[in-house]
Amino acid sequence: MSLTIEAEHRINGLLDAAMQRLDDQVVVANRPCVDALLDLYGSTDDPAVRRVCTDALRRISRVSLVRADEFRSDLQAVAAAAASASIHSEVGVVAELAEPVS
């Protein structure tokens, strides 16, 4: 599945906001991390992005404080999954626009 341009922009905005909140933090409360991951999960229907969010949510579900460096890694994994979905979307558009070769 691929991301729409709108979903890609929403995800990038949410990722930027979450990363800015982590600035210079060593640990963060669980709730903002959960909220950020749920926002990311809800911003797309791409299974790869949702799987990364779900995995991260499972990892932090039983702790009250989350190490900021681990959460940054989770956010980077979401960004990578979104970028991959975006690339697949762009490849599909290019393939549709290309003329058949005979």
LINDATA-V815067 format. One record per pair of residues at least 4 apart in sequence whose ideal C-beta (glycine too) atoms are under 6 Angstrom apart, sorted by sequence separation. I is the first residue (numbers start at 1). J is the second residue. D is the distance in whole Angstrom. If there is no record, write none. Layout:
i=(I/I)
j=(J/J)
d=(D/D)
This chain:
i=(3/30/47/3/44/66/60/41/41/40/37/18/56/37/37/14/52/14/52/33/52/30/11/49/10/30/33/48/49/30/7/30/7/48/27/28/33/40/46/27/28/26/3/25/1/22/22/18/15/15/11/8/3/2/3/2/3/2)
j=(7/34/51/8/49/71/66/50/53/53/53/36/74/56/57/39/77/40/78/60/81/60/43/81/43/63/66/81/82/64/43/66/44/85/65/66/71/78/85/67/68/68/46/68/46/68/72/75/75/79/82/86/85/85/86/88/89/89)
d=(5/6/6/5/5/5/5/5/4/5/5/4/4/5/5/5/5/5/5/6/5/6/5/5/4/6/5/4/5/5/6/6/5/6/5/5/5/6/5/6/6/6/6/4/5/5/6/6/6/5/5/5/5/5/5/5/6/3)
